[in-house]
Amino acid sequence: MSLFQGFGGDSNKQSAMDYTTFNKEVSQGQIQQVLIDGQVIKGVKTNQSTFETYIPAPDLDLMNYLIKHNVKVEGTAPEETSFLASIFVSWFPMLLLIGVWIFFMRNMQGGGKGGAMSFGKSKAKLMGEDQIKTTFADVAGCDEAKEDVKELVDYLKDATKFQKLGGRIPTGVLLVGPPGTGKTLLAKAIAGEAKVPFFAISGSDFVEMFVGVGASRVRDMFEQAKKSAPCIIFIDEIDAVGRQRGSGVGGGNDEREQTLNQLLVEMDGFEGNEGIIVVAATNRPDVLDAALLRPGRFDRQVVVGLPDVRGREQILNVHMRKVPLADDVEAKILARGTPGFSGADLANLVNEAALFAARSNKRTITKEDFEQARDKILMGSERRSLVMREEDKESTAYHEAGHAIVAKLVPQHHPIHKVTIIPRGRALGVTQFLPEGDQISQNRQELESSIAVAYGGRIAEELIYGKDRVSTGASQDIKQASAIARAMVTEWGFSEKLGPILLTAEANSLRSNTVSHETGKLIDDEVRSFIESNYQRAFKLLTDNLDVLHAMKDALMKYETIDALQVDDLMARVEVRAPAGWGDEKTEPAKETTEPKAAVVEETVKAEETVSEEVVQDEPVVAETEEPVITKADSEQKKEDK
């Protein structure tokens, strides 16, 4: 066994030696050879036994001391460090700083693909030919808009048909319309029908905090589109990047304006983009830059407006074919009862009706579910948990009755659909009107009737309780009536003194005041004149029909909700019929629990033709109604239901 094998042998066979003994044996000549590795000394004695000791502190004279006593001294070779490792150690702080910078830049830029070096890359999502399943069959209620965009589909399928006659397909198509009318859905249907690649991006995806990033993304998006041509680029909410130039804070150096400039060049610049059709959507075309709307860029503007009654029926059929319906549900009837609803509103109507049916554990969606869903959308959710004092409930009933009576008596006002004192949304009560058809414009008589109806609730409270006890519940009514009256004077030219002159600042005008002090005073006087005349008209109508006001209050306190048929009964001063389904739900359980007691009371009434004072004190609601027996049974049933 060699000496080094002895050193590298099992460490357990080496005897431990303290440093003092080591020095003593060196001086005695008992140490033959040592191997020094840092502070560890391994060695061999003259009797060939091994040992190990440790240097407690640096000893500079140890080498001379060992050599002086003829001890063979050896050491270990230092570990070799590679060149790359030394560079890494020296550059590690700088690399750490660069990594931190990249991390923060990725977070600021949304962590897009490619990391911090992909700021200028397009964020448009590419959808293949088979990924889009939407077709024109899924789009309803906008037949004219579909006709306008069908040419795009024909061109993308067979471009030579148009090129033979020198025709050029529009470079861009701008879809304009209110929110929820189906602009994005129509763009998907174009790509689904044409079976071409579809790039989808939002206008806000172009704009970033660094100047030039948006323009770079526009260039990259069109470069990708050229590789996939023919294709469609869809920019949703283009008004986020296409606003008029010069209105920003940064002037010409503003990031949004540079992005818009690049978009203008890509759509119609020196280099043509054949086979690329840009479809954009917005509900604010008035703020778009004029250069963006000119022919050659967005050649065609397609208006996707609110659907008419036939369009609403088609949209309802599209959404209702996905849900189980009862036999009493007809899309035609629902369409007539939802004027002003957009496609998104109708989809929400079907969904809310399905939720109502699910809560009742029904297998199909009934007409009643759609009625409840429509009331929820138009008036808000019922707040039956709201605790109202009896006097507040009565005041609300008079208020809503005032609206309803004036609406029935003034000319050319929308028909009443429902009156309720059940709190819905932020209102304590609601009088709901439904137009008989789609309304495009209003005449002066309709507008003045709306003002009179708006003040009907406040006037009813004033007639019953006096001016000192009029509540704040008419705040929204006053706001609505004042807005109508001011628009009649300043916008619609219904004032005889001022004439048909626009007296309001334009939406884009920088002038804050467009009228003189004298004209402003005359406007206020005319607005007050419209309000005063219709206030007095509503006051007279309610004064002449005070008995109907009390009767309608009683009906609302009893039923909480009355419909158009019951309002007609009240106006005709005949006995009010019960709402549909109200008697079945209220009186049938009462017969099981209170029939004996009700029979005794009925016999007493027939015999004495009066109600005892004790019964009146126990049930004060009975004294306020004309039919105490039925009302008593109803009241007892309500107690038992609670």
C-alpha positions as CSV (number, residue, x, y, z in Angstrom):
1,M,0.0,0.0,0.0
2,S,1.5,3.3,-1.1
3,L,1.7,6.4,1.1
4,F,-1.1,8.3,-0.7
5,Q,-3.4,5.3,-0.5
6,G,-2.7,5.4,3.2
7,F,-3.8,9.1,3.2
8,G,-6.8,8.3,1.1
9,G,-7.9,5.3,3.1
10,D,-10.7,5.0,5.6
11,S,-10.6,8.1,7.8
12,N,-11.9,6.1,10.7
13,K,-8.5,4.2,10.8
14,Q,-6.6,7.4,11.3
15,S,-5.9,8.3,14.9
16,A,-6.7,11.8,15.9
17,M,-3.9,13.9,17.3
18,D,-3.9,17.2,19.0
19,Y,-1.6,19.9,17.7
20,T,0.6,20.0,20.8
21,T,1.4,16.3,20.6
22,F,2.0,16.8,16.8
23,N,4.7,19.4,17.5
24,K,6.2,17.3,20.2
25,E,6.5,14.2,18.0
26,V,7.9,16.3,15.2
27,S,10.7,17.5,17.5
28,Q,11.3,13.8,18.6
29,G,11.6,12.7,14.9
30,Q,8.6,10.4,15.0
31,I,6.8,12.1,12.0
32,Q,7.9,10.8,8.6
33,Q,5.6,12.6,6.2
34,V,2.6,15.1,6.2
35,L,0.0,16.3,3.7
36,I,-1.3,19.8,4.4
37,D,-4.7,20.7,3.1
38,G,-5.7,24.0,4.5
39,Q,-6.0,23.7,8.2
40,V,-6.0,19.9,8.1
41,I,-2.8,17.9,8.5
42,K,-2.7,14.2,7.6
43,G,0.5,12.3,8.1
44,V,2.5,9.1,8.6
45,K,4.7,8.3,11.5
46,T,7.9,6.4,11.4
47,N,6.1,3.3,12.6
48,Q,3.8,3.6,9.5
49,S,0.7,4.5,11.5
50,T,-1.4,7.4,10.3
51,F,-2.7,10.3,12.1
52,E,-4.7,13.5,11.5
53,T,-4.7,16.9,13.3
54,Y,-5.8,20.4,12.8
55,I,-4.0,23.7,12.8
56,P,-5.8,25.9,15.4
57,A,-4.5,29.2,13.9
58,P,-2.3,30.2,10.9
59,D,1.3,29.2,11.8
60,L,3.9,30.8,9.4
61,D,6.8,29.0,10.9
62,L,5.3,25.5,10.6
63,M,6.9,24.7,7.2
64,N,10.4,25.6,8.4
65,Y,9.8,23.7,11.6
66,L,8.8,20.6,9.7
67,I,11.7,20.8,7.2
68,K,14.2,21.4,10.0
69,H,13.1,18.0,11.5
70,N,13.4,16.2,8.2
71,V,9.6,15.8,7.7
72,K,8.5,15.4,4.1
73,V,5.8,18.1,3.4
74,E,3.3,17.8,0.6
75,G,0.2,19.9,-0.3
76,T,-3.0,19.7,-2.4
77,A,-3.3,21.3,-5.8
78,P,-5.8,24.2,-6.0
79,E,-9.1,23.6,-7.8
80,E,-9.0,24.9,-11.4
81,T,-11.8,27.5,-12.2
82,S,-13.1,27.6,-15.8
83,F,-12.9,30.8,-17.8
84,L,-16.7,30.9,-18.2
85,A,-17.3,30.4,-14.5
86,S,-15.0,33.3,-13.7
87,I,-16.8,35.5,-16.2
88,F,-20.2,34.5,-14.7
89,V,-19.0,35.3,-11.2
90,S,-17.7,38.8,-12.2
91,W,-20.8,39.6,-14.4
92,F,-23.4,38.1,-12.0
93,P,-24.6,41.5,-10.5
94,M,-25.0,43.0,-14.0
95,L,-27.0,39.9,-15.2
96,L,-29.2,40.2,-12.1
97,L,-30.0,43.8,-12.9
98,I,-30.9,42.9,-16.5
99,G,-33.1,40.1,-15.4
100,V,-35.0,42.4,-13.0
101,W,-35.5,45.0,-15.8
102,I,-36.9,42.3,-18.2
103,F,-39.3,41.1,-15.5
104,F,-40.7,44.6,-14.9
105,M,-41.0,45.3,-18.6
106,R,-42.9,42.1,-19.2
107,N,-45.4,43.1,-16.5
108,M,-45.9,46.6,-17.9
109,Q,-46.5,45.2,-21.3
110,G,-48.9,42.4,-20.3
111,G,-46.4,39.6,-20.5
112,G,-47.0,39.0,-24.2
113,K,-45.4,36.2,-26.1
114,G,-41.8,36.7,-26.8
115,G,-41.1,38.6,-23.6
116,A,-39.8,42.1,-23.4
117,M,-38.5,42.1,-27.0
118,S,-42.1,41.7,-28.4
119,F,-43.5,45.1,-27.5
120,G,-44.0,45.9,-31.1
121,K,-45.6,42.6,-32.0
122,S,-49.3,42.5,-32.8
123,K,-51.7,41.2,-30.2
124,A,-54.3,40.2,-32.8
125,K,-55.7,36.7,-32.3
126,L,-55.7,34.6,-35.5
127,M,-58.7,32.3,-35.9
128,G,-58.5,29.7,-38.7
129,E,-61.1,28.9,-41.3
130,D,-62.6,26.1,-39.2
131,Q,-62.5,27.8,-35.8
132,I,-65.4,30.2,-36.5
133,K,-68.8,28.5,-36.6
134,T,-70.9,31.6,-36.7
135,T,-72.9,32.2,-39.9
136,F,-75.5,34.6,-41.1
137,A,-78.2,32.2,-39.8
138,D,-77.1,33.1,-36.3
139,V,-77.5,36.8,-36.9
140,A,-81.1,38.2,-36.9
141,G,-82.8,41.5,-36.8
142,C,-80.5,43.4,-39.1
143,D,-81.4,42.2,-42.6
144,E,-80.2,45.4,-44.3
145,A,-76.8,45.2,-42.6
146,K,-76.4,41.6,-43.7
147,E,-77.2,42.5,-47.3
148,D,-74.4,45.2,-47.2
149,V,-71.7,42.8,-46.0
150,K,-72.7,39.8,-48.2
151,E,-70.7,41.4,-51.0
152,L,-67.6,41.0,-48.8
153,V,-68.3,37.3,-48.6
154,D,-68.8,36.9,-52.3
155,Y,-65.6,38.8,-53.0
156,L,-63.5,36.7,-50.6
157,K,-64.9,33.5,-52.2
158,D,-64.5,34.6,-55.8
159,A,-62.6,37.9,-56.4
160,T,-62.4,37.5,-60.2
161,K,-66.2,38.0,-60.5
162,F,-65.8,41.7,-59.4
163,Q,-62.4,42.3,-61.0
164,K,-63.6,41.4,-64.5
165,L,-65.9,44.5,-64.4
166,G,-63.2,46.7,-62.8
167,G,-64.9,46.6,-59.4
168,R,-63.0,47.0,-56.2
169,I,-64.1,45.7,-53.0
170,P,-64.2,48.2,-50.1
171,T,-61.0,48.4,-48.1
172,G,-62.8,48.8,-44.9
173,V,-66.3,48.5,-43.5
174,L,-67.3,50.4,-40.4
175,L,-70.2,48.8,-38.4
176,V,-72.0,51.6,-36.5
177,G,-74.8,51.2,-34.0
178,P,-75.8,51.3,-30.3
179,P,-74.3,48.8,-27.8
180,G,-75.7,45.3,-28.0
181,T,-77.0,45.4,-31.5
182,G,-74.7,42.6,-32.9
183,K,-71.8,44.4,-34.5
184,T,-69.2,41.9,-33.3
185,L,-71.5,39.0,-34.1
186,L,-72.0,40.2,-37.6
187,A,-68.2,40.5,-38.1
188,K,-67.8,36.9,-37.0
189,A,-70.5,35.8,-39.4
190,I,-68.7,37.4,-42.3
191,A,-65.6,35.3,-41.5
192,G,-67.6,32.2,-40.8
193,E,-69.4,32.5,-44.2
194,A,-66.3,33.4,-46.2
195,K,-64.1,30.6,-44.6
196,V,-61.0,32.9,-44.4
197,P,-58.6,33.7,-41.6
198,F,-59.9,36.2,-39.1
199,F,-57.7,38.5,-37.1
200,A,-59.5,39.9,-34.0
201,I,-58.1,42.8,-31.9
202,S,-59.5,45.6,-29.8
203,G,-58.6,49.2,-30.3
204,S,-57.1,49.5,-26.9
205,D,-54.6,46.8,-27.6
206,F,-52.6,49.1,-29.8
207,V,-52.0,51.9,-27.3
208,E,-49.3,51.4,-24.7
209,M,-47.3,53.7,-22.4
210,F,-44.3,53.8,-24.8
211,V,-44.5,56.0,-27.9
212,G,-44.2,54.1,-31.1
213,V,-45.3,50.7,-29.8
214,G,-48.9,51.0,-31.2
215,A,-47.6,52.0,-34.7
216,S,-45.2,49.0,-34.6
217,R,-48.1,46.7,-33.7
218,V,-50.2,48.0,-36.6
219,R,-47.3,47.3,-39.0
220,D,-46.8,43.8,-37.6
221,M,-50.6,43.1,-37.8
222,F,-50.8,44.0,-41.5
223,E,-47.6,42.0,-42.2
224,Q,-49.2,38.9,-40.7
225,A,-52.4,39.6,-42.6
226,K,-50.5,39.8,-45.9
227,K,-49.2,36.3,-45.4
228,S,-52.7,35.0,-44.8
229,A,-54.5,37.0,-47.5
230,P,-57.4,36.9,-48.3
231,C,-58.4,37.6,-44.7
232,I,-60.4,39.8,-42.4
233,I,-59.0,42.1,-39.7
234,F,-61.6,43.0,-37.2
235,I,-60.9,46.0,-34.9
236,D,-63.5,46.2,-32.1
237,E,-64.1,49.6,-30.4
238,I,-61.9,51.4,-33.0
239,D,-62.8,54.8,-31.3
240,A,-60.1,53.9,-28.7
241,V,-57.4,54.6,-31.3
242,G,-59.2,56.4,-34.1
243,R,-60.2,59.6,-32.4
244,Q,-59.8,62.9,-34.1
245,R,-56.2,64.1,-34.2
246,G,-55.2,67.3,-32.4
247,S,-57.5,66.7,-29.5
248,G,-54.9,64.8,-27.4
249,V,-52.6,66.3,-24.7
250,G,-49.4,65.3,-26.5
251,G,-50.3,66.8,-29.9
252,G,-48.6,65.2,-32.9
253,N,-46.3,63.2,-30.6
254,D,-49.1,61.5,-28.8
255,E,-48.9,57.7,-28.9
256,R,-52.5,57.3,-30.0
257,E,-52.1,59.7,-32.8
258,Q,-49.0,58.0,-34.1
259,T,-50.9,54.7,-34.0
260,L,-53.8,56.3,-36.0
261,N,-51.3,57.7,-38.6
262,Q,-49.8,54.2,-39.1
263,L,-53.3,52.7,-39.5
264,L,-54.2,55.3,-42.1
265,V,-51.1,54.5,-44.1
266,E,-51.6,50.7,-43.9
267,M,-55.2,51.0,-45.1
268,D,-54.5,53.3,-48.0
269,G,-50.9,54.3,-48.5
270,F,-48.2,53.7,-51.2
271,E,-48.3,50.0,-50.7
272,G,-51.6,48.3,-51.4
273,N,-53.0,45.6,-49.2
274,E,-55.0,43.5,-51.6
275,G,-57.1,40.8,-50.2
276,I,-57.2,42.4,-46.7
277,I,-60.5,43.7,-45.5
278,V,-60.7,45.7,-42.4
279,V,-64.0,45.5,-40.5
280,A,-64.3,47.8,-37.5
281,A,-67.1,48.4,-35.0
282,T,-67.9,51.4,-32.9
283,N,-70.9,53.0,-31.2
284,R,-69.3,56.5,-31.3
285,P,-68.8,57.4,-35.0
286,D,-68.9,61.1,-34.2
287,V,-65.5,61.1,-32.5
288,L,-63.6,59.3,-35.3
289,D,-61.1,61.1,-37.4
290,A,-62.3,62.3,-40.9
291,A,-59.3,60.8,-42.6
292,L,-60.2,57.4,-41.3
293,L,-63.8,57.6,-42.7
294,R,-62.9,58.8,-46.2
295,P,-63.4,56.5,-49.2
296,G,-60.4,54.3,-49.7
297,R,-60.1,53.5,-46.1
298,F,-63.6,52.9,-44.6
299,D,-65.5,53.1,-47.8
300,R,-68.7,51.8,-46.4
301,Q,-70.5,52.5,-43.1
302,V,-73.1,49.9,-42.2
303,V,-75.6,50.9,-39.6
304,V,-76.6,48.1,-37.2
305,G,-79.5,49.7,-35.3
306,L,-82.0,48.6,-32.8
307,P,-84.3,45.9,-34.2
308,D,-88.0,46.5,-35.1
309,V,-90.8,44.2,-34.0
310,R,-90.1,41.8,-36.9
311,G,-86.4,41.8,-36.1
312,R,-87.0,41.2,-32.4
313,E,-89.1,38.2,-33.3
314,Q,-86.3,36.8,-35.4
315,I,-83.8,37.4,-32.6
316,L,-86.0,35.7,-30.0
317,N,-86.4,32.7,-32.3
318,V,-82.6,32.4,-32.5
319,H,-82.2,32.4,-28.8
320,M,-85.3,30.5,-27.8
321,R,-84.4,27.5,-30.0
322,K,-81.8,26.7,-27.4
323,V,-84.2,26.4,-24.5
324,P,-87.3,24.3,-23.8
325,L,-90.5,26.4,-24.1
326,A,-94.0,25.9,-23.0
327,D,-96.9,25.9,-25.4
328,D,-98.1,29.4,-24.3
329,V,-94.9,31.2,-25.3
330,E,-95.0,33.0,-28.7
331,A,-92.1,35.0,-30.0
332,K,-94.4,37.3,-31.9
333,I,-96.2,38.4,-28.7
334,L,-92.9,38.8,-26.8
335,A,-91.5,41.0,-29.6
336,R,-94.5,43.4,-29.4
337,G,-93.9,43.7,-25.7
338,T,-90.2,44.5,-25.9
339,P,-89.9,47.8,-27.9
340,G,-86.5,49.4,-27.7
341,F,-84.7,46.1,-26.8
342,S,-81.4,45.4,-28.5
343,G,-80.2,41.9,-29.4
344,A,-78.2,41.7,-26.2
345,D,-81.3,42.7,-24.2
346,L,-83.4,40.0,-25.8
347,A,-80.7,37.4,-25.2
348,N,-80.7,38.5,-21.5
349,L,-84.5,38.3,-21.5
350,V,-84.4,34.6,-22.5
351,N,-81.7,33.9,-20.0
352,E,-83.5,35.6,-17.1
353,A,-86.7,33.7,-18.0
354,A,-84.8,30.4,-17.9
355,L,-83.5,31.3,-14.5
356,F,-87.0,32.1,-13.2
357,A,-88.2,28.8,-14.5
358,A,-85.3,26.9,-12.9
359,R,-86.0,28.5,-9.5
360,S,-89.5,27.2,-9.7
361,N,-88.3,23.7,-10.7
362,K,-90.1,23.9,-14.0
363,R,-89.3,21.7,-17.0
364,T,-90.2,24.3,-19.5
365,I,-90.1,28.1,-19.7
366,T,-93.6,29.6,-19.5
367,K,-95.1,32.9,-20.5
368,E,-95.2,34.0,-16.9
369,D,-91.5,33.5,-16.6
370,F,-90.9,35.8,-19.6
371,E,-93.2,38.3,-18.0
372,Q,-91.3,38.3,-14.8
373,A,-88.0,38.5,-16.7
374,R,-89.2,41.5,-18.6
375,D,-90.3,43.3,-15.5
376,K,-87.0,42.6,-13.9
377,I,-85.1,44.1,-16.8
378,L,-87.3,47.2,-17.2
379,M,-88.0,47.9,-13.6
380,G,-85.4,46.1,-11.6
381,S,-85.6,43.2,-9.1
382,E,-88.3,43.1,-6.5
383,R,-87.2,44.1,-3.1
384,R,-89.9,42.4,-1.0
385,S,-87.6,42.3,2.0
386,L,-87.7,46.1,2.3
387,V,-89.7,47.0,5.3
388,M,-92.0,50.0,4.6
389,R,-94.2,51.8,7.0
390,E,-97.9,51.7,6.2
391,E,-98.1,55.4,5.6
392,D,-95.1,55.2,3.2
393,K,-96.8,52.4,1.3
394,E,-100.0,54.4,1.1
395,S,-98.1,57.5,-0.2
396,T,-96.5,55.4,-2.8
397,A,-99.8,54.0,-3.9
398,Y,-101.3,57.5,-4.3
399,H,-98.1,58.6,-6.2
400,E,-98.3,55.7,-8.8
401,A,-102.0,56.1,-9.1
402,G,-101.5,59.7,-10.0
403,H,-99.2,58.8,-12.8
404,A,-101.6,56.1,-14.1
405,I,-104.7,58.3,-14.1
406,V,-103.1,61.2,-15.9
407,A,-101.6,58.8,-18.5
408,K,-105.1,57.4,-19.2
409,L,-106.6,60.9,-19.7
410,V,-103.9,62.8,-21.7
411,P,-103.8,62.3,-25.5
412,Q,-101.2,60.2,-27.4
413,H,-99.5,58.7,-24.4
414,H,-98.1,55.2,-24.2
415,P,-100.6,52.6,-22.9
416,I,-100.2,51.5,-19.3
417,H,-98.9,48.0,-18.9
418,K,-98.5,47.6,-15.1
419,V,-98.7,49.6,-11.9
420,T,-97.0,48.3,-8.8
421,I,-96.0,49.5,-5.3
422,I,-93.6,46.6,-4.8
423,P,-90.1,48.2,-4.5
424,R,-88.0,47.5,-7.6
425,G,-84.4,48.6,-8.0
426,R,-84.1,52.0,-6.5
427,A,-87.8,52.9,-6.9
428,L,-90.4,52.3,-4.2
429,G,-93.1,51.9,-6.9
430,V,-93.3,51.8,-10.7
431,T,-95.8,52.7,-13.4
432,Q,-94.8,50.9,-16.5
433,F,-95.8,51.9,-20.0
434,L,-95.3,49.9,-23.2
435,P,-95.6,51.5,-26.6
436,E,-98.0,49.8,-29.0
437,G,-95.3,49.9,-31.7
438,D,-91.8,51.0,-32.5
439,Q,-91.5,54.8,-32.0
440,I,-89.2,56.7,-34.3
441,S,-90.1,60.3,-33.4
442,Q,-92.4,62.3,-31.1
443,N,-94.7,65.2,-31.7
444,R,-95.4,68.2,-29.5
445,Q,-98.6,66.7,-28.1
446,E,-96.8,63.5,-27.0
447,L,-94.0,65.4,-25.3
448,E,-96.4,67.6,-23.4
449,S,-98.4,64.6,-22.3
450,S,-95.2,63.0,-21.0
451,I,-94.5,66.2,-18.9
452,A,-98.1,66.0,-17.4
453,V,-97.7,62.3,-16.6
454,A,-94.4,62.9,-14.9
455,Y,-95.9,65.4,-12.5
456,G,-99.0,63.2,-11.8
457,G,-97.4,61.5,-8.9
458,R,-96.4,64.7,-7.1
459,I,-99.7,66.3,-7.7
460,A,-101.5,63.2,-6.2
461,E,-99.5,63.5,-3.0
462,E,-100.2,67.2,-2.8
463,L,-104.0,66.7,-3.2
464,I,-104.1,64.0,-0.5
465,Y,-101.6,65.2,2.0
466,G,-101.2,68.9,1.3
467,K,-98.1,70.8,0.1
468,D,-96.3,70.4,3.4
469,R,-96.2,66.6,3.2
470,V,-95.2,66.1,-0.4
471,S,-92.3,63.6,-0.4
472,T,-89.0,63.5,-2.4
473,G,-90.2,60.5,-4.5
474,A,-90.8,62.8,-7.5
475,S,-87.1,63.8,-7.9
476,Q,-86.6,61.6,-11.0
477,D,-90.0,62.7,-12.4
478,I,-89.0,66.4,-12.1
479,K,-85.7,65.7,-13.7
480,Q,-87.3,63.9,-16.6
481,A,-90.0,66.6,-17.2
482,S,-87.4,69.4,-17.0
483,A,-85.2,67.7,-19.5
484,I,-88.1,67.2,-22.0
485,A,-89.2,70.9,-21.6
486,R,-85.7,72.3,-22.1
487,A,-85.1,70.1,-25.2
488,M,-88.4,71.3,-26.6
489,V,-87.2,74.9,-26.3
490,T,-83.5,74.6,-27.2
491,E,-83.3,71.7,-29.6
492,W,-86.6,70.8,-31.1
493,G,-88.0,74.3,-31.9
494,F,-91.3,74.1,-30.1
495,S,-91.2,77.5,-28.5
496,E,-93.2,80.2,-30.3
497,K,-91.1,83.0,-28.9
498,L,-87.7,81.6,-29.8
499,G,-88.6,79.6,-32.9
500,P,-86.8,76.7,-34.5
501,I,-83.3,77.7,-33.5
502,L,-80.6,75.4,-32.0
503,L,-79.7,77.1,-28.7
504,T,-77.5,74.4,-27.1
505,A,-73.7,73.9,-27.5
506,E,-72.8,71.3,-30.0
507,A,-71.2,68.1,-28.7
508,N,-67.8,68.9,-30.2
509,S,-68.0,72.7,-29.7
510,L,-65.3,74.4,-27.6
511,R,-67.7,77.2,-26.7
512,S,-69.2,76.8,-23.2
513,N,-71.9,79.4,-23.6
514,T,-73.7,79.9,-27.0
515,V,-76.5,82.2,-25.9
516,S,-76.7,85.7,-24.5
517,H,-78.0,86.5,-21.0
518,E,-81.3,87.8,-22.4
519,T,-81.8,84.7,-24.5
520,G,-80.9,82.5,-21.6
521,K,-83.6,84.2,-19.5
522,L,-86.1,83.8,-22.3
523,I,-85.2,80.1,-22.5
524,D,-85.8,79.6,-18.8
525,D,-89.2,81.4,-19.1
526,E,-90.3,79.2,-21.9
527,V,-89.2,76.0,-20.1
528,R,-91.2,77.2,-17.1
529,S,-94.2,77.9,-19.3
530,F,-94.3,74.4,-20.7
531,I,-94.0,72.9,-17.2
532,E,-96.5,75.2,-15.6
533,S,-99.2,74.6,-18.3
534,N,-98.9,70.8,-18.1
535,Y,-98.7,70.9,-14.3
536,Q,-102.0,72.7,-14.1
537,R,-103.5,70.3,-16.7
538,A,-102.5,67.3,-14.6
539,F,-103.8,69.0,-11.5
540,K,-107.2,69.5,-13.0
541,L,-107.4,65.9,-14.3
542,L,-106.7,64.5,-10.9
543,T,-109.0,66.9,-9.1
544,D,-111.9,65.9,-11.4
545,N,-111.1,62.2,-10.8
546,L,-110.4,62.2,-7.1
547,D,-112.7,59.2,-6.5
548,V,-110.7,57.2,-9.0
549,L,-107.5,58.2,-7.2
550,H,-108.8,56.8,-3.9
551,A,-110.1,53.6,-5.6
552,M,-106.8,53.0,-7.4
553,K,-105.0,53.5,-4.1
554,D,-107.2,50.9,-2.4
555,A,-106.6,48.4,-5.3
556,L,-102.9,48.9,-5.0
557,M,-102.9,48.4,-1.3
558,K,-104.9,45.2,-1.7
559,Y,-103.2,43.6,-4.8
560,E,-99.8,45.5,-4.7
561,T,-99.7,45.2,-8.5
562,I,-102.5,45.9,-11.0
563,D,-102.4,45.6,-14.8
564,A,-104.0,47.5,-17.7
565,L,-107.4,45.7,-17.4
566,Q,-107.7,46.6,-13.7
567,V,-106.8,50.2,-14.5
568,D,-109.6,50.3,-17.2
569,D,-112.0,49.0,-14.6
570,L,-111.0,51.7,-12.2
571,M,-111.3,54.4,-14.8
572,A,-114.8,53.1,-15.8
573,R,-115.7,53.1,-12.0
574,V,-116.7,49.5,-12.0
575,E,-115.8,46.7,-9.7
576,V,-112.1,45.9,-10.0
577,R,-111.4,42.3,-11.2
578,A,-108.7,40.3,-9.5
579,P,-105.3,39.9,-11.2
580,A,-104.8,36.7,-13.2
581,G,-103.8,33.9,-10.8
582,W,-104.2,36.1,-7.7
583,G,-107.4,34.4,-6.5
584,D,-106.0,30.9,-7.0
585,E,-102.9,31.6,-5.0
586,K,-104.6,33.7,-2.2
587,T,-108.1,32.2,-1.6
588,E,-107.7,28.5,-2.2
589,P,-105.5,27.9,0.9
590,A,-107.8,30.2,2.9
591,K,-110.7,27.8,2.3
592,E,-108.8,25.0,4.0
593,T,-108.0,26.9,7.2
594,T,-110.5,29.7,7.6
595,E,-113.7,28.4,5.9
596,P,-115.6,27.8,9.2
597,K,-114.7,31.2,10.6
598,A,-115.5,33.0,7.3
599,A,-118.9,31.3,7.2
600,V,-119.8,32.5,10.7
601,V,-118.8,36.1,9.8
602,E,-120.8,35.9,6.6
603,E,-123.9,34.8,8.4
604,T,-123.4,37.5,10.9
605,V,-123.2,40.1,8.2
606,K,-126.3,38.8,6.5
607,A,-128.2,38.9,9.8
608,E,-127.1,42.2,11.2
609,E,-125.8,43.9,8.0
610,T,-122.9,45.4,9.9
611,V,-119.6,44.5,11.4
612,S,-119.0,44.6,15.1
613,E,-116.6,47.2,16.6
614,E,-114.5,44.4,17.9
615,V,-113.9,43.0,14.4
616,V,-113.1,46.4,13.1
617,Q,-110.5,47.0,15.8
618,D,-108.9,43.6,15.2
619,E,-108.8,44.0,11.4
620,P,-108.5,47.7,10.4
621,V,-108.0,46.8,6.8
622,V,-111.6,45.5,6.6
623,A,-113.1,48.9,7.4
624,E,-111.3,50.5,4.5
625,T,-112.7,48.1,1.9
626,E,-116.2,47.6,0.5
627,E,-116.2,43.8,0.9
628,P,-115.2,43.1,4.6
629,V,-115.8,39.4,4.4
630,I,-113.5,38.7,1.5
631,T,-110.9,41.1,2.8
632,K,-111.0,39.5,6.2
633,A,-110.4,36.1,4.8
634,D,-107.6,37.5,2.7
635,S,-106.0,39.2,5.6
636,E,-106.2,36.0,7.7
637,Q,-104.6,34.0,4.9
638,K,-101.8,36.5,4.6
639,K,-101.1,36.1,8.3
640,E,-101.1,32.3,7.9
641,D,-98.8,32.5,4.8
642,K,-96.4,34.6,6.8
